[in-house]
Amino acid sequence: MIEVELVEAPNATIFMVVILCSRFMLTRIKVEQFRYNHKNFMERFEFFEVVNDLD
């Protein structure tokens, strides 16, 4: 039992670290996508303002 626990403990720790890292990376990717979409939206909004000024 003791040997099995010693083998399982590092694996569980690595598994937890991998899950935390992957979740952190997914969160960062979502934030980057949101910023990119927001930037595009603002650029389009400015473009519409320019079009309205031409009228």
C-alpha positions in Angstrom: 0.0 0.0 0.0 2.7 2.5 0.9 4.6 1.9 -2.4 1.3 2.5 -4.4 0.6 5.7 -2.5 4.1 7.0 -3.1 3.6 6.3 -6.9 0.1 7.8 -7.0 0.9 11.0 -5.0 3.3 12.6 -7.5 1.0 11.6 -10.4 -2.0 13.3 -8.6 0.1 16.4 -8.0 1.2 16.5 -11.7 -2.4 15.9 -12.8 -3.6 18.8 -10.6 -0.9 21.1 -11.9 -1.7 20.2 -15.5 -5.4 20.9 -14.9 -4.7 24.2 -13.2 -2.3 25.2 -16.1 -4.8 24.2 -18.8 -7.6 26.1 -17.1 -5.4 29.2 -16.6 -4.4 29.0 -20.3 -8.0 28.6 -21.4 -8.9 31.7 -19.3 -6.1 33.7 -20.9 -7.2 32.6 -24.4 -10.8 33.7 -23.6 -9.6 37.1 -22.3 -7.4 37.6 -25.4 -10.3 36.7 -27.7 -12.6 39.1 -25.8 -10.1 41.9 -26.1 -9.6 41.2 -29.8 -13.4 41.1 -30.4 -13.8 44.3 -28.3 -11.1 46.0 -30.3 -12.7 45.0 -33.6 -16.1 46.2 -32.4 -14.7 49.6 -31.4 -13.0 49.9 -34.8 -16.3 49.1 -36.5 -18.1 51.6 -34.3 -15.6 54.3 -35.2 -16.0 53.4 -38.9 -19.8 53.9 -38.5 -19.3 57.2 -36.9 -17.2 58.3 -39.9 -19.9 57.1 -42.3 -22.5 59.1 -40.3 -20.3 62.2 -40.4 -20.2 62.0 -44.2 -24.0 62.4 -44.3 
